[in-house]
Amino acid sequence: MEARPAIRLSVVASLAALALLSGCSHKASPVASSSAKTALASPHAWPLYGLNAAHDASYKAPQGTVGEPVHWVFHVPEAVPKGMKKPAIKQTYVSITAVRDLVGIPIGVSVVDGKVYVADDDGFLYALDGSDGHMLWKFNALNQIMTTPLVAGRGPKKLVYVGGGNSTFSYTQAVKFGHKGASIVRGTDISGIYAVHAATGKLAWVYHTKGEDMPTPAIDDGTLVFGNGDGHIYGLNAATGKFKWRVPIKSFVSMSSATVYHHLVIMGGTHPSALYAVDAKTGKLAWRTAPHAVFSSSMGDCAPAQSRGIVVTQFERKAKGHHQAKSVEIALDAKTGKILWQTTLGVGKVPPRNKDAVPMIVGGTIYTGSPVTATAYAVQLKTGKVLWHTPLKIKMKAAPSVTGSDVIFPVGNGAIFVLDRKTGKVLSKYMTHHGGFGPQNGVVMGDTYLIGSNFGWMYALPVKTLLGQGKTS
């Protein structure tokens, strides 16, 4: 099978248009100013969605170092303005379009070597100074970006990776949904995987694809692996963008960002709905598992998590009643794809899109929410037993974050709840006021919590601020 080559700036001069860069013209709003910058605690690489296979996106400063929390807010150009009332937002941004919800910063950020990398639906990747939120550079992918930026390499060879693409179906592809077994391509306009230099934001290479590249790839032993909208899983050389292999799966991968287990890269696909594991070294499909009665696009919407050889994801099944669905958590053996258990979390209304909440695993416990039931859960990884459930009464889709004895849940109306990990008791509720959170998961770097909103606002908040602000509900 013939591969599409990676295209490099040194070879094709016309790609300069793909790397629109600007200086530090856009400023963040620091909550408190100081004469000396505070370095943000962060790792030196970010190889997966949610930092690692379990989506436990947290990092502690090395022992012996002093890490203070930072507090700032950054908004991307053309973000929903501060203080705009709901009727004005609806009239200006929603009613005049066919869009059902705003996207803004659609997914989790990454934080590497003190820099915060933010992908936005305006098509730009932003690099921010983690100490104060000021923009260092931006890169234009010429289509929406919905991947968590991945970061790998050393020194001047350190690269940041994002995928460009959108969720649109052309008419000729949309009509294929009426034909069983038809191969459907999702995504229009320019789609591709981009690698840019971490220091400057300049394009290193791009690999274009026929379908959207919205899910976050995985970097495994130098190979960048991604599923996308054209029914394939690809493997590229992460340093050069050179094609290594491609395997057809027929499903299109929506927002199911990849996780890994011993060089197996695992993700979900839609039409048909199934989970897939591919060997990152060889490109061979290791297993395919298709649970019965998966509803709509839900299998391809959720980013699976893996811990202790168990893969966990969430999907929906139809339920009795008008527009009702069951929210199901499912676990599989990561090596074989065998289903280990399935737990129905509850029943509720079908969400309009991104139909499932992303799981996060710490210490043998799955922490997750559900946009169907508007409830937070702790589930035993080995058995699927629900340890506690706490109704928050607001839909949630993002992976939660654990810090010490607490678990943080961002929800759809812009609130950030902090719950007790052992009991599920609500400890505090912090309101951000500049948009809400759908698939946007937060990360905990030292004592700072970072998250972007669907209005295009990026927050760096001290964890103690989340614990000390607002009333419980």
N, C-alpha and C positions, 0 to 999 in steps of 0.2 A: 504494500500500500504506500502510495507516494505521500510524503509529508509536505506540509507547508513550511517553508524555511522561516527561521527567525530573521527579522530585518533589523539592521543596525544603522545608527546614524552615520558611521564612517563609510557606509556603502551607499545608502540612499539619502541624498541631501534633502529630499522633499519631506522627510519625516521631521524636519525642524518644526513644522507646523503642529506636530503632535506634542511638543514639549514647551508649551507656553509657560514662561517663568516670570515671576515678578519678585521684587525685593520685599523688604519688611514694611510695607506700606500700611498694612492692616494691623491695628493694635488691639490687644486684649484689654479687659477692664479688671485691673487688680483690685481685690477687695481691701487689701491692706498693703501699703507700700513700705519698703525697707531699703536701706542703703546697700545692703549686701544680698546677692541672689542666693536662694536656697536650692541646692541641687535636688532634683526629684529622684528618689530611689527607683531603680529600674534595672532589668536584666540587659544582657548584651545581644540577645537575639529573640525573635518572636516567630517560631516556625509554624504555628497552627492558629486557627480560630480559637479564642479563649486561652491562648498561650500554650496550653498543653492538651493532651488527649482527653483529660477529665473536665476541661473547661474551667479549671480552678485558676482564674486569672488574677492571681495575687503574688506579690513579691515582697520579701522582707529584706531590709538593708543588711549587708554582711555584718557579722558580729564585730564590735569594736568601732563601727562607724556611727556617726550621729546623723540621723535623717529627720528633718523637721517637715511637717506637712505644708503644702502650699495651698493657696486659695485665690483663684482667679476665674474669670469667665471670658470666653472668646466666642464671637459670632461671625459666621462666614458672611462674605458679601451677599447681599440680597436676602439675608435671613429675615424671618418675620420680625418686625420691629418690636422693641421692648414696650410693654404696656398696652399693646393693641387689644381691644376688647373682642370677645368671641363673635358678635355680629359683624364687626368690621373684617375679622379674619375670614369668616365664611363668605362675605361679599367679595373680598379682594382676591382670595386664594382658592376658594373651593367652588362657589356657585357658578363661576364663569368657565369652569373646566369640567371634564369628566372624571377628575381625580377624586377618589373617595376618602383619601386621607393624605396628609402631608408626610413627606419622607425625611427631608433634611439630612441629618447625619444618620444613616439607616442602620448602622451596625456598630459593633464594638471597636474602640480605638486600640492601638498598640503603643507601647512606651518602651523605648530602647535607648540606652546611653543618654538618658535625660531628655530625649526628644519625644514629643507626642505626635503620632501620625494619625491624621483624621481624614477619612474618606467621606465625600458628600455627594448627594444626588445631583449637584450642579455639574458634575463631571470632573471636579478638581480633587486632587490629593493635597492636603495641607500638612506641612511640617511646622510644629510649634515648639518654642522653647518651654520645656516643662517647668522651669522655675517661675515664669511669669505669664506664659500663654501668648507671647508675641510671635507673629508669623515669621518663619525663617525663609520659606520658599513655598511655591505651589506648582503643581503639574496638572496639565489638562489632558484627560483621556478621551475627550470628544464624545463621551456617552456617560450615562450614570455609572457611579462606582458604588457597589454594595458589598464589597469584600472588606474584611478586616485587613489592613495593610500588614503583610508579613515582612520580616527583616532578617537577613542572613548575610554572612561574609565577615571579613575583617578589614580594618583600616580603610584605605581608598577603594577597596573592592566590596565594601558593604553596600548591599542593594536593598531597596524597598519594592515589594511586589503588590500590585493591585490588579483586579480584573475589571474591564469595562463592558457594559451591556445593559439592556433593559428588559422588562417583562412583557413587552408587546409581541403579539402574534400578527403576522401579515394575514391578509384574507385567505390567501391560498393555503396557509398552514392551519388557520383556525377551522376551516371546513373539514379538515382531516379528522377532527375529534369525532365526527360522526361515523368514521370507519374503524372498526376494530382491528388492532394490529398495525395501523398506519404509523409510520415514523414521522414525528412532528418536530419542527425546528422552532424554538422560541427565541425571540430577540430580533430586533431590526437595527438598522444603521451600523455603526462601526463597533465591532466587538473584538476583544483581545486581552491577552495578559501582558502587562507592562512591568518592566524592571527599571527603576530609576536609581541614580546614585544618592545614597543617604545624605551625603555632605552637601550636595548642590541641587538636587532635584532634577538633574539633567538625565535625559533618556539614555539608558544603556542598551536595551533591546526591547522589541515588541514581537509577540507571536499572535497573529490574527486568526480568528476562527469564524465559522459560519454562524454559530449560535451564540447567545449571550454568555458572558463569563461572570455571573453575579455571585456564585458561591465562593467562599474563601478556599483557596488551595491548601495543600499541605506540603511541607518540605521535609523529605526523608532521605538522609544520607546523600545530599547533593542533587536529588531529583525533585522537581516541582511537579506535583500531581494535582489535577483538577478535573472535575466533571463540569459539564456546561449544558447549554441549550440545544446542541445539535446531536444529542444522543450518543456521545462518546466520553470516555475518560482518557485523558492525555498524560504523558510523562515528558517533561522537558529537562534539559540540563539547566539547573538553577543559575549557574554562573554565566552561561552564554546564551541561553534560550534555544539551544539546538534541540530539534525534535529527537526523541528517543523511541517512543512507542505510542500507539493509540489503540484502544479496545472499544468495539461497539457494544453498547448496552441497550440501545433503542429508547430507553427512558430519557426524558430531559431532566436535568438537575436544576432545581429552582433556587432555593436558599439553603440547601442542605450542605453546609460547609463540612469539610472532611475531618475525620479523626483517624488515629493510627493505632495499630497493634503489631509490633514486631515486623515492620516493613509492609504490613497490609494496610492499605488506605481505604477507609470505609465511608460511604455516603449513601443518601437516599435519592431515589428518582421517581418521577411521575409519568404515567401513561406509557407502559404499565407501572404500577406502584410496587417498588421493591427496594431492598437494601442490597448494596453491592460492595464486595471487597476485592481489591485488585492488588497484586504484588508490585510494589514500587520498583523493584529491581528488574523484573522481567516483563511487566505489563500484562501478565496472564490473570484472567479472572479467577479468583480463588473460590468464591462462593456467591450465590445469589439467593436471597430469601424474600418471599412475597407473602406477607401475612394476609389472611382472607379479609374481605369486605372493607378495605381501606377506602375512606371517603374522600372524594375530590383530590386536591393537590397535596394533602397533608403529609404524605410520606416524603415528598420532595421538599417540604418547607422546613422541616426540623433538622438542626445540626446534631448528629448523634455524639454522645460522649462515651469514653471508654476508660475503665479502671479495673484492675485485677482480672483482666481477660474477659470482662463482660461489657458488651456494647448496649447502651440504653438510648432509646429515642421515644418520640411521642407521635401519635397520629389520631385520626378520628374515624369513628364508625357511625353510620346513620342510627338515629334513635326514633322512637315513636313520637309523633307530634309534628306540628308544622315547623320546619326549619330548625329541627333539634338534632343534636349529635352527642355521641359518647366520646369523652376524652380518655384515650388509652395510653398507658405507659407500657413499654415492651422491652425485654432484655434478651440478648442473644449471646451465644458463645462466640467470642471474637475470632477464634481460630476456624470454626466450622460453619458458623451462621445458624446453628441450631437454636430454635426459640427455647428459652429457659423458663420464662414466665410472662404473663400479661395481666395487668391490673387496670380495671376501669376506675378512673379517678372520679367520674361523675358525668352528669348530663346537663346540657345547656344549649343556648343558641349558637348556631354556626357562625364563626367569625368571618368577616368579609374577605380577608386575605391573610397570608402568613398564619396559617391556622393552628399552629402549635407552639408551645413554649419549649425553650431549649433547656435540657437538663445539665446540672453541674454536680460533680461527685467529689466528696471529701470524706475520708475516713470510713469508707464502706456505707455511706449514706448519700442518696440522691436528693438534691434540693431542686425543686422545680415549681413552676406555676402552671396555670391553664387559662387560656383566653376563653375557653368554653365555660368553665365553672367560676372564674374570677377568684380562685383560691390558691393559696400557697401550700406546698406539700413537702414533707420529708418522707422518703421511701427507702426501705432497706434494700441495698443493692443485691444481696444474695437471693432474697426470697420474693421481693416485690411487695412486702407488707408495708402498708401506710402507717408510719410511726406517729405522725400528727398532721392535721390539716387546719389551716386558718383562713377563713373567708376574708378577703380584703375588699370584695365587692367592686373591684375595678379590674378590667381585663389586663393580663400580663403575658408577655411572650419572651422576654429576654432571660438569659441565664442569670440567676442570682449570684451574689458574691459572698464569700465567707471571710470574716475577719475576727479572729479570736473565738469568743463564745457567741458571736452574733452572725446572722445571715441577712444580707441586704437585698431587698426586692424593689426594683424600679417598676412602675406601673403606668398605665395608659394615660392618666390625667396629669402626669408630671410629678406625682408624689413618689418619694423614696421611703419605703418602710424598712425598719430594722426590727427583726424578730429574734427571739431567743432560739439558739440552735437546738436545744434539747426539748423544749416544750412547745415552740411555735408561738409563744406569747408575743404580742406586739409591744415593743419597747418604746418606739418613737416613730414619728412621721414628719418628713421634711418636704416642704413644697418648693419646687424650683421656679414655677411661674412662666417659663419660656418654652412651652411645648410639653409634649408627653413622651413616653417611651414605649415603643413596640418591640421590634427585634433588637433594639439598642441595649446591649448588656454593658454593665460597668466593669471597671477593673480597679483593684486595690494595689497601689504602689506605696509600700511603707505605710504611712498613716494618712495617705491621700486617696480619695475615691474619685475616679474620673469617668464621665459619661457624657455622650452627646444626645441632643433631643431632636424630635422630628420637626422643630421649627428652625433648626440650624444653629443651635446654641451649644457650646462645649463648656462643661463645668469641671473644675478641679476643686474638690471640697475636702477639708479635713474630716476624717472619720468622726472625730469628737463633735463636729458641727452637726452631723447627721443624728448623733445620739442625743444632742442637747437641744434640738430645735423642734417646736411644734407639739401638738397634743396627740395622744394615742386615739385610735378609733377602732 
